[in-house]
Amino acid sequence: MDPLLGQLLTPRYDAALVLLSYLISFWGALLALQCAKSMFRKDGTLDLGMTLCAAASLGGIGIWSMHFLAMQAYRLSVPISYDVWLTAASLLAAIVISGIALYLAGGHGKFKTGGWLAGSLLAGVGVCVMHYMGMYAMNLRATMSLNLTTVAISMVIAIVAAGAALWLAFNLTQLLHRIVAALVMALAVCSMHYVGMYAANMICTTDAPLIPLKIGGNYLDVSVYAVAGLLSLCIFWVVLGRSMDENKLADSLR
């Protein structure tokens, strides 16, 4: 049954996709934290390749892919598609902001409270920027209004949880600790997302706005999986190549 003009649209969620969105966020966060430990060389200089891998892991997989999988779990009684350019811009924003946040928190290989606080703030804000860019990319027969109090709560959740995850990442060196940090970071991203979605009210309108390029349905699913898969393969390729180079160097010094 089609909704009436002016009707408040009530969302429902696909539980399987909600769970999958958390798992992909955890995977991206874990890759990012593993790469982050090698962002700085022993002399304190930046390893650009590992920094890009960490940024792509966190921003492209842990945040962006999680968001759009979660949006596929978000069901309304009207079709939803997305502005291609805003969607692409949100991916770029997530990667760039994540890279800067990890760089600040890393402190040239030496953990510093100031850098950690700045990185935590930027990481939390970055999650929110990507999320709300992704929401405004929505194209549907509805107007969206946001409860600013709930939006503020979502930002606090993102910043606090991101701070906890970054502290764990750069102060605890064992793999188990990084797994815990990734679980916390994924929880931060997902909590912010679903609280942020709760802040949105969708009111049915007559027609969706006309936009030149849009994507939705199965095409969006394929795009999200493709981005997450290709980024994961590129990261593995860089990390494997770096490991082989280090082994060759070690052999030559013997």
Number of C-alpha atoms within 10 A of each C-alpha: 5 7 16 12 13 13 12 15 17 11 14 11 14 13 12 10 17 19 15 15 26 24 18 22 31 28 22 30 31 26 24 30 28 21 22 27 18 18 25 21 12 10 8 12 11 17 13 11 15 22 23 21 28 30 29 30 32 34 31 29 31 34 35 33 26 31 27 22 22 24 23 21 20 18 15 15 14 14 12 20 18 22 20 18 14 18 22 14 14 25 22 17 20 27 26 17 23 31 25 18 26 28 22 21 28 25 18 18 20 13 15 14 12 12 19 23 20 16 27 26 19 24 31 26 21 25 30 25 17 25 25 15 17 22 22 13 20 24 21 21 20 23 17 15 11 14 13 12 9 16 20 15 14 25 23 18 20 28 25 17 23 30 25 16 25 27 19 20 28 23 12 13 12 9 13 10 16 25 20 16 26 29 19 21 31 29 21 28 31 27 18 25 27 17 17 23 22 15 19 17 17 19 18 22 17 12 11 17 12 10 10 7 10 18 18 18 12 10 10 19 15 12 15 19 16 13 16 22 13 12 18 19 12 13 22 14 12 15 18 12 12 14 12 12 12 12 11 11 11 10 9 8 6 5
